[in-house]
Amino acid sequence: MIKLNRVSKVYPDGTKAVDDVSFEVEEGELCVFLGPSGCGKTTTMKMINRLIPITEGEISIDGRKNTELNEDELRRSIGYAIQDIGLFPHMTVKQNIETVPILKHWSKSDRDKRVTELLDLMGLDPGEFLHKYPSELSGGQRQRVGVARSLGADPEILLMDEPFGAIDPINRVRLQDEFLSIQKVLKKTIIFVTHDIYEAIKMGDKIALMDHGQLVQYSTPADLLYQPKNEFVESFVGSDRALKGLQLIKIKDVMSDSLPCVKPEQTAEAAQTEMESKGFDWVAVVDDDNKCLGLVNQTDLASNKTVKEVMGPITATAAVGAVLNDAVSLMLSSGVNDLPVVDLDNRLVGVLSFGTVREALAKIADQGRESK
Amino acid sequence: MRRQIIFITLMLICVGITVWVTNMDRVGIMVPFTYEVIWMQIRRHLFSMVFPAVLIAIAIAVPVGVLVTRPGLKHLAPSVMSIASAGMAIPSMAVVAIMVPVFIAMGMRGFGISPALVALVLWGVLPILRNTCTAINNINPGVLEAARGMGMTRVQIARKIELPLALPVIMAGIRVATVILVGTATLAAIIGAGGLGHIILSGVLNRAPLITLQGAAPVAAIAITLSALLGYIEKRLTPRGISTDI
């Protein structure tokens, strides 16, 4: 647990970069420091590992003040990731990742094992990447190595300063997804600095929104969207908060599992009945393992044929792990009212329709209002 | 490959000129210098002037360069850099000539090796100092911040990050300084320090241009060789990740 108690940073010229900030980050939580540039979010983060000395107040980690430890020891116990420029250009991927383990005098075999483990975790093939130099990597790969390096000595706490900032939007989304799924397993306590509200809503268990050195609101992403504390928060969140709210809802939490499906060897008539009983204008065709084979539309139906003969390919499916944002965008672009939801092995697990999306959004907004 | 061909061609031309002039019977009113004298002057040129001057210049410039780029003294770096750059604009002839009255004023012999050596050191410090400052200042601040953020001590950052990243650029400064000093050391003959400049000067004073060539050609050959040699070392010192030809 990281606890900030009335923390301030005043520079010698009198500028107050951080002004009396107090809050706590629970263990295993990902806390996003969000705000416009110059709001003090990075300064606050850097005071945690004492890259920037604190002027007033105190920061404690698991009940111990961070000034008790030697500052180098403190930093070695906290993972630190910045934009990809932070990789050491004259060192290989392996040498970069084992930086902190070497500083902590790990044995060579432990280090080798750890580096391989981390590359696997980040989805980089150790055989290929171990001995490459940063200049030989793509932006996304560099970012992954940066995150792997911060996890080098398996710290309990990670500080990440816009770790996905210098990367194109498509790769950024992929990295965010990967990182979230890794975090689900690792359960590190993470401080994540960003100025991107979409990233904040997506990544954060909690968001600390800062402005002019002050903590404006510290709450869950949903509360930030639907219970803005003041006008600044409201304007920072923007008028399209309903759309942003779509990011907060996971497809698997709202999808309906009453889905229309038939086996390929069934008759077209059976498919018709299935559609009518479940109230859809299509039916998914699945094998015995529930894997998606295709789709039958109302227009495809001709009696006395089997499903196998009339089915067409499935054009649009939503991944069960994704958020509503992705699904709605797909629904709009492919012009359908309902999307079959599949898992990673292409097994049909549910169905998502516009009606469900609306209800889910209304519910999350209501919760916000009620607790106000 | 092309560089090697150019290098070998230039070397052959320089050595050829030297051999050609040395084997002549007379040049104008002069008898050409013998191989023994040329060898003696080359040794004097390199081992009494250029090499000691470069070594002393390294010993001064690198520590000073490192010092003025440390966090506490960083504000000094720009002024040191401009002094170094401005210093390089002073004609080398002037630096050598000024040493004579300076040495005499300090009660020492104004002619000979010592004042020449001091002038050469002063001249050699500048490119090395400038490159050392540039090399350290140009290291990506994100890299240094990451190193600090991961818990490296100042000494570890200097040794594991700054030194390997700065070394190629510092080495380039040493190469430039060495090549310049090989040329500048010929001026030392004016204040009686000898060296290959002595041969050049004899040619000038006796109106025997070929004798001048007899001294100048070895100077060029030495400069070209040292430049190639130090260039090779520079390349070997460049870490693989930041060299341009991986």
Interface residues (C-beta under 8 A of the other chain):
Chain A: N49 L51 D72 E73 L74 R75 R76 S77 Y80 I82 Q83 I85 G86 L87 F88 P89 H90 M91 T92 T99 V100 L103 Y133 P134 S135 E136 R149 S150 L159
Chain B: N140 G142 V143 E145 A146 A147 R148 G149 M150 G151 M152 T153 Q156 I161 P164 L165 P239 R240 G241 I242 I246
